[in-house]
Amino acid sequence: MAEIALIVLTVVLISSFGYVVITSMMQNILLTGTAGFIGSNFVPYFLEKYPEYNLINLDLLTYAGNIENLKECESNPRYKFIKGDICNRELVEFIFNEYDINGVIHFAAEISCR
């Protein structure tokens, strides 16, 4: 899987002794639609590769998604699943406020073949 370029928020603190201390802060990323094939492979990879991130997953679990695809992540304290629709503005605003979201990675999509 290709490396994912993300900006990690870093805070620079100057101690009383004049030293510069750099600390990374936990970031909260909203994921959408990760119960599908691509997203469900992304989540465990990302959790392992980037320990400074919490992942909040919003998925409606339509025909394209299966919560069983994410079974290996459910016990991870940095992972939270929320069943819901990305079109529900109130829910999305609640998630942004409740979890102090710093970024979004969007997988949610449906394809209609006629």
Secondary structure by P-SEA (a helix, b strand, c coil): ccbbbbbcbbbbbbccccbbbbbbcbbbbbbcccccaaaaaaaaaaaaacccbbbbbbbcccccccccccccccccccbbbbbccccaaaaaaaaaaaccccbbbbcccccccc
